[in-house]
Amino acid sequence: MKRLKLLVGLANPGPEYKNTRHNVGAWFIESILSEKNSTFKFEKKFQANYSKISVRGHDVHVLVPQTYMNLSGQSVLAIMNFFKIKAEETLVAHDDLDLIPGVAKIKLGGGHGGHNGLKDIMNRINSRDFLRLRIGIGHPGNRNYVSKYVVQPPNLEDLAKINVSIDNSLNIMDHIVEYQITKAQNTLHSQNK
């Protein structure tokens, strides 16, 4: 029976990026670890912060690459090869400019939408058939401002909304791990404000 074996949160490493919009994928992973009373340790062979948690009795590997965003695929490929994990058994949590703060969506497959982390993962694992948790961060309104926008912290109002969307996403993890994707989508998407 198909189930989820790997959770990845995309981010840039270093304290200067920790609270920026581009790192909301890592915020989601950190929230899961906090809920499970678990912590990361740096795993050199994956070039990533790594942990293993249990969800509904299933082991799930948890990863936040410590390469820069546009090299995220190095860590993802390394852990997938090491544990023999398939693309469809993987969920990647990432920031999404096309969704407003407060909105999070689950989808399987698709393009990278210009997201360099997703682009690198697709290229390195040679697949786009992984699950994505798209966490809305909004758009600056002009594509020329995007690269600056994503590496700045959200304002307090947007931050509160992003945190709600992360909490809502945590509530569907049981469905995700047991690959009840339609149920997860229906629950999460109905909570989007």
Backbone as JSON, one array per atom type, in Angstrom:
{
  "sequence": "MKRLKLLVGLANPGPEYKNTRHNVGAWFIESILSEKNSTFKFEKKFQANYSKISVRGHDVHVLVPQTYMNLSGQSVLAIMNFFKIKAEETLVAHDDLDLIPGVAKIKLGGGHGGHNGLKDIMNRINSRDFLRLRIGIGHPGNRNYVSKYVVQPPNLEDLAKINVSIDNSLNIMDHIVEYQITKAQNTLHSQNK",
  "N": [[0.85, -1.2, 0.0], [0.53, 2.21, -0.85], [2.37, 4.83, 0.7], [3.44, 7.83, 2.42], [6.89, 8.58, 2.69], [8.89, 10.44, 2.94], [9.46, 13.73, 3.98], [10.08, 16.96, 2.91], [11.37, 20.16, 3.49], [11.74, 23.22, 1.96], [14.36, 25.66, 1.9], [16.63, 28.43, 2.44], [19.91, 28.22, 3.81], [21.25, 29.35, 7.01], [21.27, 32.04, 9.46], [20.46, 34.55, 8.53], [18.49, 34.08, 6.7], [16.54, 32.69, 7.95], [13.97, 33.67, 8.88], [12.66, 34.43, 6.6], [10.43, 34.74, 3.73], [10.95, 32.79, 1.78], [11.63, 30.6, 3.22], [9.46, 29.26, 4.27], [8.74, 26.6, 3.85], [10.56, 25.16, 5.39], [9.74, 26.15, 7.86], [7.33, 24.82, 8.17], [8.21, 22.14, 8.4], [9.71, 22.37, 10.76], [7.66, 22.91, 12.52], [6.29, 20.48, 12.53], [8.25, 18.83, 13.71], [8.41, 20.02, 16.21], [5.86, 19.5, 17.19], [6.08, 16.76, 17.42], [7.96, 16.51, 19.37], [10.6, 16.29, 18.52], [13.94, 16.65, 17.15], [16.25, 18.2, 14.84], [19.24, 16.83, 13.33], [22.36, 17.65, 11.87], [23.11, 16.06, 8.91], [25.71, 14.92, 7.23], [26.0, 13.35, 4.9], [23.7, 13.82, 3.52], [23.78, 16.52, 3.23], [22.13, 18.14, 4.82], [19.69, 19.11, 7.32], [18.36, 16.64, 9.34], [15.83, 14.31, 10.39], [13.89, 11.7, 11.93], [10.59, 10.71, 12.14], [7.54, 9.42, 13.63], [4.44, 8.75, 12.22], [1.2, 7.91, 12.67], [2.13, 5.35, 13.25], [3.9, 4.89, 11.21], [7.19, 5.18, 9.92], [8.69, 8.23, 9.04], [10.89, 10.03, 7.09], [12.53, 13.12, 7.56], [13.5, 16.19, 6.2], [15.52, 19.07, 5.75], [17.17, 20.71, 3.37], [20.55, 21.92, 3.49], [21.93, 23.18, 1.61], [22.06, 25.89, -0.77], [18.94, 27.25, -1.94], [18.64, 26.82, -4.75], [20.03, 24.51, -5.11], [18.77, 22.44, -3.93], [18.0, 19.92, -4.78], [20.22, 18.24, -4.56], [20.39, 17.28, -1.9], [17.9, 16.04, -1.67], [17.96, 14.03, -3.65], [20.11, 12.52, -2.63], [19.1, 11.49, -0.17], [16.88, 10.08, -1.07], [18.05, 8.12, -2.67], [19.6, 6.8, -0.71], [17.74, 5.71, 1.14], [16.1, 4.38, -0.59], [13.75, 5.65, -1.63], [10.85, 6.56, -3.41], [9.79, 9.02, -5.88], [6.99, 9.56, -5.73], [6.52, 8.96, -3.12], [7.22, 11.07, -1.65], [6.96, 14.29, -0.15], [7.19, 17.69, -0.81], [7.51, 20.67, 0.84], [6.92, 24.06, 0.25], [7.4, 27.62, -0.41], [4.96, 29.66, -2.06], [4.37, 31.91, -4.54], [2.07, 32.38, -5.98], [-0.09, 31.97, -4.39], [-2.06, 33.5, -1.88], [-1.06, 34.75, 1.41], [-2.05, 32.66, 4.09], [-3.3, 30.76, 2.64], [-2.96, 27.39, 1.76], [-2.05, 24.65, -0.27], [-2.38, 21.29, -1.44], [-0.79, 19.32, -3.86], [-0.23, 16.89, -6.48], [2.51, 16.28, -8.46], [3.17, 18.24, -11.49], [4.41, 21.45, -12.71], [7.33, 23.58, -12.05], [6.86, 26.24, -11.66], [8.64, 28.36, -11.76], [10.04, 28.2, -9.41], [13.09, 27.86, -7.94], [14.09, 25.9, -6.2], [12.3, 23.72, -6.48], [12.68, 23.28, -9.2], [15.36, 22.39, -9.3], [15.17, 20.02, -7.83], [13.43, 18.48, -9.46], [15.02, 18.24, -11.76], [17.24, 16.79, -10.79], [16.23, 14.42, -9.62], [14.91, 13.49, -11.71], [12.14, 13.51, -12.11], [8.76, 14.66, -11.76], [6.83, 13.81, -10.18], [6.15, 14.09, -7.44], [4.59, 14.87, -4.28], [3.39, 18.13, -3.44], [3.38, 20.61, -0.95], [2.04, 23.57, -1.09], [2.66, 26.62, 0.15], [1.2, 29.62, 0.67], [2.63, 32.81, 0.05], [2.07, 35.16, -1.09], [2.42, 37.79, -3.58], [4.73, 40.25, -4.77], [3.7, 41.94, -6.65], [5.03, 42.85, -8.82], [7.12, 41.32, -11.09], [9.81, 41.92, -11.16], [10.51, 42.48, -8.6], [10.48, 40.14, -7.22], [12.72, 38.44, -6.49], [13.93, 39.84, -4.41], [11.81, 40.12, -2.65], [11.17, 37.49, -1.75], [13.26, 36.87, -0.04], [12.9, 38.4, 2.19], [11.48, 39.01, 5.45], [8.02, 38.24, 6.12], [5.37, 40.71, 6.66], [3.75, 41.42, 9.85], [1.0, 40.81, 9.77], [0.75, 39.15, 7.5], [2.47, 37.13, 8.35], [1.07, 36.02, 10.52], [-1.09, 34.92, 9.13], [0.22, 33.07, 7.47], [1.21, 31.33, 9.41], [-1.19, 30.25, 10.35], [-1.97, 28.82, 8.07], [0.05, 26.93, 8.02], [-0.46, 25.57, 10.43], [-2.98, 24.48, 9.74], [-2.14, 22.77, 7.76], [-0.58, 20.97, 9.19], [-2.58, 19.57, 10.43], [-3.51, 17.77, 8.57], [-1.66, 15.82, 8.2], [-1.77, 13.08, 8.91], [-3.55, 12.04, 7.01], [-2.07, 12.56, 4.7], [0.3, 11.02, 5.05], [-0.78, 8.48, 5.0], [-1.56, 8.41, 2.44], [-4.02, 9.41, 1.64], [-4.93, 11.34, -0.35], [-6.95, 12.87, -1.65], [-8.75, 13.26, 0.45], [-7.11, 14.73, 2.17], [-6.69, 17.03, 0.58], [-9.33, 18.01, 0.32], [-9.94, 18.64, 2.99], [-7.88, 20.5, 3.71], [-8.06, 22.5, 1.7], [-10.59, 23.48, 2.09], [-10.23, 24.99, 4.32], [-8.86, 27.21, 3.66], [-8.35, 30.66, 3.86]],
  "CA": [[0.0, 0.0, 0.0], [1.35, 3.42, -0.98], [2.34, 5.78, 1.8], [4.49, 8.85, 2.37], [8.09, 8.18, 3.43], [9.85, 11.54, 3.05], [8.98, 15.12, 4.03], [11.17, 17.9, 2.65], [11.02, 21.58, 3.58], [12.75, 24.0, 1.23], [14.82, 26.86, 2.61], [18.02, 28.82, 2.34], [20.53, 28.03, 5.12], [21.86, 30.52, 7.66], [20.36, 32.85, 10.28], [19.93, 35.72, 7.8], [17.34, 33.67, 5.88], [15.63, 31.87, 8.76], [12.61, 34.2, 9.02], [12.21, 34.99, 5.32], [9.31, 34.05, 3.06], [11.45, 31.64, 1.02], [11.89, 29.5, 4.15], [8.24, 28.75, 4.93], [8.74, 25.14, 3.79], [11.29, 24.73, 6.59], [8.9, 26.45, 9.03], [6.36, 23.73, 8.26], [8.92, 20.97, 8.92], [10.05, 22.66, 12.16], [6.4, 22.78, 13.29], [6.05, 19.04, 12.7], [9.21, 18.31, 14.7], [8.01, 20.56, 17.51], [4.68, 18.73, 17.59], [6.51, 15.38, 17.72], [9.05, 16.6, 20.33], [11.79, 15.77, 17.87], [14.86, 17.71, 16.73], [17.12, 17.92, 13.71], [20.7, 16.85, 13.43], [22.94, 17.83, 10.55], [23.58, 14.8, 8.33], [26.64, 15.34, 6.18], [25.82, 12.61, 3.65], [22.56, 14.42, 2.82], [23.95, 17.98, 3.25], [20.81, 18.58, 5.26], [19.19, 18.81, 8.66], [17.6, 15.4, 9.16], [15.22, 13.67, 11.53], [12.92, 10.66, 11.58], [9.44, 10.78, 13.04], [6.52, 8.4, 13.42], [3.09, 9.27, 12.01], [0.28, 6.77, 12.56], [2.9, 4.11, 13.29], [4.79, 4.8, 10.05], [8.4, 6.0, 9.95], [8.78, 9.23, 7.98], [12.14, 10.79, 7.09], [12.27, 14.56, 7.5], [14.72, 16.77, 5.67], [15.63, 20.45, 5.27], [18.5, 20.86, 2.76], [21.39, 23.02, 3.95], [22.52, 23.82, 0.43], [21.18, 27.0, -1.11], [17.66, 26.84, -2.52], [18.74, 26.33, -6.13], [20.75, 23.22, -5.11], [17.99, 21.58, -3.03], [17.91, 18.56, -5.32], [21.36, 17.42, -4.12], [20.0, 16.63, -0.64], [16.73, 15.2, -1.91], [18.43, 12.85, -4.38], [20.95, 11.72, -1.74], [18.3, 10.72, 0.8], [16.02, 9.14, -1.81], [18.91, 6.98, -3.04], [20.06, 6.1, 0.5], [16.64, 4.95, 1.73], [15.3, 3.8, -1.69], [12.44, 6.31, -1.6], [10.39, 6.97, -4.74], [9.28, 10.4, -5.98], [5.6, 9.66, -5.27], [6.5, 8.75, -1.66], [7.87, 12.27, -1.13], [6.25, 15.57, -0.17], [8.06, 18.87, -0.7], [6.81, 21.88, 1.3], [7.65, 25.22, -0.29], [6.7, 28.89, -0.55], [4.3, 29.81, -3.36], [4.02, 33.31, -4.84], [0.76, 32.46, -6.62], [-1.14, 31.83, -3.36], [-1.97, 34.56, -0.88], [-0.82, 34.26, 2.77], [-3.25, 32.07, 4.68], [-3.74, 29.67, 1.76], [-2.02, 26.29, 1.49], [-2.67, 23.64, -1.13], [-1.65, 20.05, -1.72], [-0.98, 18.79, -5.21], [0.7, 15.86, -6.9], [3.08, 16.55, -9.77], [3.07, 19.59, -12.04], [5.65, 22.16, -13.03], [8.02, 24.22, -10.92], [6.34, 27.61, -11.5], [9.74, 29.31, -11.57], [10.67, 28.01, -8.1], [14.4, 27.24, -8.2], [14.24, 24.67, -5.41], [11.54, 22.66, -7.16], [13.33, 23.04, -10.49], [16.55, 21.58, -9.09], [14.74, 18.68, -7.41], [12.93, 17.78, -10.65], [16.15, 17.92, -12.65], [18.16, 15.8, -10.22], [15.58, 13.11, -9.41], [14.35, 13.15, -13.02], [10.71, 13.26, -11.95], [7.95, 15.72, -11.15], [5.69, 13.08, -9.6], [6.13, 14.12, -5.98], [3.57, 15.74, -3.69], [3.85, 19.45, -2.99], [2.57, 21.45, -0.07], [2.27, 24.94, -1.55], [2.3, 27.54, 1.23], [1.09, 30.94, 0.07], [3.35, 33.95, 0.63], [1.68, 36.37, -1.82], [3.29, 38.26, -4.67], [4.99, 41.68, -4.59], [2.95, 42.73, -7.63], [5.89, 43.1, -9.98], [8.07, 40.21, -11.09], [11.17, 42.43, -10.94], [10.75, 42.57, -7.15], [10.3, 38.81, -6.62], [13.93, 37.88, -5.86], [14.13, 40.57, -3.15], [10.62, 39.86, -1.82], [11.18, 36.16, -1.11], [14.29, 36.78, 1.01], [12.56, 39.31, 3.28], [10.45, 38.47, 6.33], [6.67, 38.78, 5.9], [4.89, 41.61, 7.71], [3.12, 40.68, 10.95], [-0.32, 40.31, 9.34], [0.99, 37.99, 6.63], [3.08, 36.08, 9.16], [-0.01, 35.36, 11.27], [-1.86, 34.11, 8.17], [1.07, 31.94, 7.06], [1.24, 30.39, 10.54], [-2.48, 29.53, 10.35], [-1.95, 27.83, 6.97], [0.96, 25.84, 8.45], [-1.23, 24.78, 11.42], [-3.98, 23.72, 9.0], [-1.41, 21.72, 7.03], [-0.2, 19.95, 10.17], [-3.77, 18.78, 10.78], [-3.82, 16.75, 7.55], [-0.5, 14.95, 7.99], [-2.17, 11.67, 8.97], [-4.1, 11.7, 5.68], [-0.97, 12.59, 3.71], [1.19, 9.87, 5.25], [-1.5, 7.27, 4.57], [-1.81, 8.64, 1.01], [-5.43, 9.75, 1.39], [-4.64, 12.67, -0.89], [-8.2, 13.61, -1.89], [-9.27, 13.66, 1.77], [-6.22, 15.8, 2.63], [-6.98, 18.23, -0.21], [-10.67, 18.53, 0.67], [-9.87, 19.24, 4.33], [-7.01, 21.67, 3.72], [-8.52, 23.55, 0.78], [-11.8, 24.1, 2.65], [-9.84, 25.88, 5.43], [-8.14, 28.38, 3.14], [-9.06, 31.93, 4.08]],
  "C": [[0.88, 1.26, 0.0], [1.23, 4.3, 0.27], [3.5, 6.76, 1.65], [5.68, 8.43, 3.24], [9.06, 9.33, 3.67], [9.14, 12.89, 3.01], [10.17, 16.04, 3.87], [10.63, 19.32, 2.8], [12.11, 22.4, 2.93], [13.07, 25.3, 1.96], [16.22, 27.22, 2.13], [18.64, 28.66, 3.73], [21.03, 29.36, 5.71], [20.84, 31.38, 8.36], [19.76, 34.03, 9.53], [18.7, 35.38, 6.96], [16.23, 33.01, 6.69], [14.18, 32.36, 8.77], [12.05, 34.78, 7.73], [11.15, 34.11, 4.66], [9.75, 32.77, 2.35], [11.61, 30.4, 1.9], [10.64, 28.9, 4.78], [8.13, 27.22, 4.86], [9.45, 24.54, 5.0], [10.47, 25.02, 7.85], [7.89, 25.32, 9.26], [7.01, 22.49, 8.89], [9.26, 21.17, 10.4], [8.82, 22.54, 13.05], [6.05, 21.32, 13.54], [6.97, 18.48, 13.79], [8.85, 18.78, 16.1], [6.82, 19.77, 18.07], [5.05, 17.32, 18.05], [7.62, 15.34, 18.79], [10.35, 15.99, 19.79], [12.68, 16.94, 17.45], [15.67, 17.23, 15.53], [18.53, 17.58, 14.17], [21.22, 16.98, 12.0], [23.52, 16.49, 10.09], [24.41, 15.12, 7.11], [26.36, 14.63, 4.85], [24.61, 13.12, 2.85], [22.73, 15.93, 2.63], [22.66, 18.66, 3.73], [20.62, 18.36, 6.75], [18.19, 17.66, 8.51], [17.0, 14.94, 10.49], [14.32, 12.55, 11.02], [11.81, 10.71, 12.62], [8.5, 9.61, 12.75], [5.16, 9.09, 13.28], [2.17, 8.07, 11.78], [1.02, 5.43, 12.5], [3.84, 3.91, 12.12], [6.01, 5.69, 10.26], [8.39, 6.96, 8.76], [10.1, 9.99, 8.15], [11.82, 12.26, 6.85], [13.57, 15.28, 7.18], [14.55, 18.25, 5.34], [17.04, 20.62, 4.7], [19.24, 22.07, 3.32], [22.29, 23.53, 2.83], [21.72, 25.09, 0.21], [19.98, 26.46, -1.89], [17.83, 26.19, -3.89], [19.56, 25.05, -6.26], [20.02, 22.19, -4.23], [17.96, 20.12, -3.48], [19.05, 17.65, -4.9], [20.97, 16.61, -2.88], [18.87, 15.64, -0.87], [17.14, 13.92, -2.63], [19.24, 11.93, -3.48], [20.11, 10.89, -0.78], [17.39, 9.72, 0.1], [16.83, 7.9, -2.22], [19.28, 6.14, -1.82], [18.97, 5.2, 1.07], [15.72, 4.29, 0.69], [13.86, 4.33, -1.68], [12.09, 6.78, -3.01], [9.86, 8.41, -4.7], [7.88, 10.51, -5.39], [5.45, 9.39, -3.78], [7.07, 9.96, -0.92], [6.94, 13.46, -1.19], [7.26, 16.69, 0.04], [7.2, 20.07, -0.31], [7.61, 23.1, 0.86], [6.75, 26.46, -0.32], [6.11, 28.99, -1.96], [3.81, 31.24, -3.55], [2.6, 33.45, -5.38], [-0.4, 32.29, -5.65], [-0.95, 32.93, -2.32], [-1.65, 33.97, 0.5], [-2.12, 33.78, 3.41], [-3.78, 30.9, 3.87], [-2.62, 28.66, 1.61], [-2.76, 25.24, 0.68], [-1.74, 22.45, -1.31], [-1.86, 19.7, -3.18], [0.08, 17.75, -5.51], [1.19, 16.21, -8.3], [2.91, 17.99, -10.21], [4.43, 20.2, -12.3], [6.29, 22.78, -11.8], [7.59, 25.66, -10.71], [7.43, 28.63, -11.26], [10.46, 29.18, -10.24], [11.97, 27.23, -8.28], [14.65, 25.97, -7.4], [13.54, 23.5, -6.07], [12.21, 22.28, -8.47], [14.53, 22.12, -10.32], [16.19, 20.16, -8.67], [14.28, 17.88, -8.63], [14.07, 17.35, -11.56], [17.0, 16.77, -12.1], [17.5, 14.43, -10.02], [14.9, 12.64, -10.69], [12.88, 12.76, -12.92], [10.03, 14.52, -11.41], [6.78, 15.13, -10.37], [5.74, 13.0, -8.08], [5.01, 15.06, -5.52], [4.19, 17.08, -3.32], [2.84, 20.01, -1.99], [2.94, 22.88, -0.41], [1.75, 25.9, -0.47], [2.35, 28.97, 0.69], [1.87, 32.02, 0.81], [2.94, 35.26, -0.06], [2.74, 36.77, -2.83], [3.53, 39.76, -4.48], [4.29, 42.57, -5.62], [3.73, 43.04, -8.89], [6.98, 42.04, -9.97], [9.52, 40.65, -10.88], [11.53, 42.5, -9.45], [10.78, 41.2, -6.47], [11.54, 38.34, -5.86], [14.24, 38.56, -4.53], [13.02, 40.22, -2.14], [10.74, 38.54, -1.06], [12.23, 36.04, 0.0], [14.12, 37.87, 2.08], [11.51, 38.65, 4.18], [9.08, 39.04, 5.95], [6.32, 39.79, 6.98], [4.08, 40.81, 8.73], [1.77, 40.09, 10.57], [-0.16, 39.07, 8.47], [1.58, 36.82, 7.4], [2.02, 35.29, 9.93], [-0.82, 34.44, 10.35], [-1.07, 32.88, 7.71], [1.11, 30.89, 8.17], [-0.06, 29.6, 10.65], [-2.48, 28.46, 9.25], [-1.03, 26.66, 7.31], [0.24, 24.95, 9.47], [-2.27, 23.9, 10.72], [-3.33, 22.55, 8.26], [-0.97, 20.6, 7.97], [-1.36, 19.01, 10.47], [-4.12, 17.71, 9.76], [-2.68, 15.76, 7.35], [-0.84, 13.46, 8.06], [-2.7, 11.21, 7.61], [-3.0, 11.6, 4.64], [-0.11, 11.34, 3.83], [0.52, 8.57, 4.81], [-2.0, 7.38, 3.13], [-3.3, 8.79, 0.69], [-5.43, 11.19, 0.87], [-5.91, 13.49, -1.11], [-8.79, 14.11, -0.58], [-8.44, 14.82, 2.33], [-6.52, 17.11, 1.9], [-8.32, 18.84, 0.2], [-10.65, 19.23, 2.02], [-9.08, 20.55, 4.29], [-7.59, 22.81, 2.89], [-9.79, 24.22, 1.3], [-11.47, 25.07, 3.78], [-9.14, 27.15, 4.95], [-8.98, 29.64, 3.29], [-8.37, 33.04, 3.27]]
}
